[in-house]
Amino acid sequence: MRNESSVQPKRKMKRSVRLRLIVYSLIASILFGVIFVFYLQQAKKERALEKERIELEERLEEVEVNRELLKERLEQLDDDEYIEKLARQKYFVGKEDEIIFTLPEEEEENEKEKEAEKE
């Protein structure tokens, strides 16, 4: 009987240790799962932000190119000779005692230029 009584506390001890080990393992697994879910969410956000950054860089490049074109156009519009040339081509403005002839090919080109400027 003595052996049985001494065995019983050992069983309880082993059971208690095993139960603690299971509980700690379960808690560690839950924490690992939560951390992994947060990691996946952050990775998804990072990919979305990277994609947005690339799109914004492309848009910035387009805007810079457009800005340069507008800057060149502004410099041209400050030039009196260019304005005179533009008025002659688009609006058929001529100098005094000057006769302007329009050929059919030029009209088609002028229409194409007008359409290109509208775009």
C-alpha positions as CSV (number, residue, x, y, z in Angstrom):
1,M,0.0,0.0,0.0
2,R,2.8,2.3,0.6
3,N,4.0,1.9,-2.9
4,E,0.6,2.8,-4.2
5,S,0.4,5.9,-2.1
6,S,3.8,7.1,-3.2
7,V,3.0,6.4,-6.8
8,Q,-0.2,8.4,-6.7
9,P,1.6,11.8,-6.0
10,K,4.1,11.0,-8.8
11,R,1.2,10.4,-11.2
12,K,-0.4,13.7,-10.1
13,M,3.0,15.4,-10.5
14,K,3.5,14.0,-14.0
15,R,-0.1,14.8,-15.0
16,S,0.4,18.4,-13.6
17,V,3.6,18.8,-15.5
18,R,2.1,17.4,-18.7
19,L,-1.0,19.7,-18.3
20,R,1.3,22.8,-17.9
21,L,3.3,21.8,-20.9
22,I,0.2,21.5,-23.0
23,V,-1.2,24.8,-21.8
24,Y,2.1,26.6,-22.5
25,S,2.4,25.0,-25.9
26,L,-1.2,26.0,-26.7
27,I,-0.4,29.6,-25.6
28,A,2.8,29.7,-27.6
29,S,1.0,28.3,-30.7
30,I,-1.7,31.0,-30.4
31,L,0.8,33.7,-30.0
32,F,2.8,32.4,-33.0
33,G,-0.5,32.3,-35.0
34,V,-1.4,35.8,-34.1
35,I,2.1,37.1,-35.0
36,F,2.0,35.2,-38.3
37,V,-1.4,36.7,-39.2
38,F,-0.1,40.2,-38.5
39,Y,3.0,39.5,-40.6
40,L,0.8,38.4,-43.5
41,Q,-1.3,41.6,-43.2
42,Q,1.8,43.8,-43.1
43,A,3.3,42.0,-46.1
44,K,0.0,42.6,-48.1
45,K,0.0,46.3,-47.1
46,E,3.7,46.6,-48.1
47,R,3.0,45.1,-51.5
48,A,0.0,47.5,-52.0
49,L,2.1,50.5,-51.0
50,E,5.0,49.4,-53.3
51,K,2.6,49.1,-56.2
52,E,1.2,52.6,-55.4
53,R,4.7,54.0,-55.1
54,I,5.6,52.7,-58.6
55,E,2.4,54.1,-60.1
56,L,3.1,57.5,-58.5
57,E,6.7,57.5,-59.7
58,E,5.4,56.8,-63.3
59,R,2.8,59.6,-62.9
60,L,5.5,61.9,-61.6
61,E,7.7,61.2,-64.6
62,E,4.8,61.9,-67.0
63,V,4.1,65.2,-65.2
64,E,7.7,66.2,-65.4
65,V,7.8,65.5,-69.1
66,N,4.6,67.5,-69.6
67,R,6.0,70.3,-67.5
68,E,9.1,70.5,-69.7
69,L,7.0,70.5,-72.8
70,L,4.9,73.3,-71.4
71,K,8.0,75.2,-70.4
72,E,9.4,75.0,-74.0
73,R,6.0,76.1,-75.3
74,L,6.0,79.1,-73.0
75,E,9.5,80.1,-74.2
76,Q,8.3,79.8,-77.8
77,L,5.2,82.0,-77.1
78,D,7.5,84.7,-75.7
79,D,9.3,84.8,-79.1
80,D,7.7,87.4,-81.4
81,E,8.9,85.6,-84.5
82,Y,7.3,82.4,-83.4
83,I,4.0,84.1,-82.7
84,E,4.1,85.7,-86.1
85,K,4.8,82.4,-87.7
86,L,2.0,80.7,-85.7
87,A,-0.5,83.5,-86.7
88,R,0.5,83.1,-90.4
89,Q,0.0,79.3,-90.2
90,K,-3.1,79.0,-88.1
91,Y,-5.0,82.1,-88.8
92,F,-3.7,83.1,-92.2
93,V,-2.6,86.5,-91.1
94,G,-0.3,88.2,-93.5
95,K,1.8,91.3,-93.7
96,E,0.5,94.4,-95.5
97,D,0.2,94.0,-99.3
98,E,0.7,90.2,-98.9
99,I,-1.6,87.7,-100.6
100,I,-2.1,84.3,-98.9
101,F,-2.9,81.3,-101.0
102,T,-4.1,78.1,-99.4
103,L,-3.5,74.8,-101.0
104,P,-5.7,71.8,-100.3
105,E,-2.8,69.8,-98.8
106,E,-2.1,72.6,-96.4
107,E,-5.8,72.7,-95.3
108,E,-5.6,69.0,-94.4
109,E,-2.4,69.5,-92.5
110,N,-3.9,72.5,-90.7
111,E,-7.0,70.4,-89.7
112,K,-4.7,67.6,-88.4
113,E,-2.7,70.2,-86.4
114,K,-5.9,71.5,-84.9
115,E,-7.0,68.0,-83.9
116,A,-3.6,67.3,-82.4
117,E,-3.7,70.5,-80.4
118,K,-7.1,69.6,-79.0
119,E,-5.9,66.3,-77.7
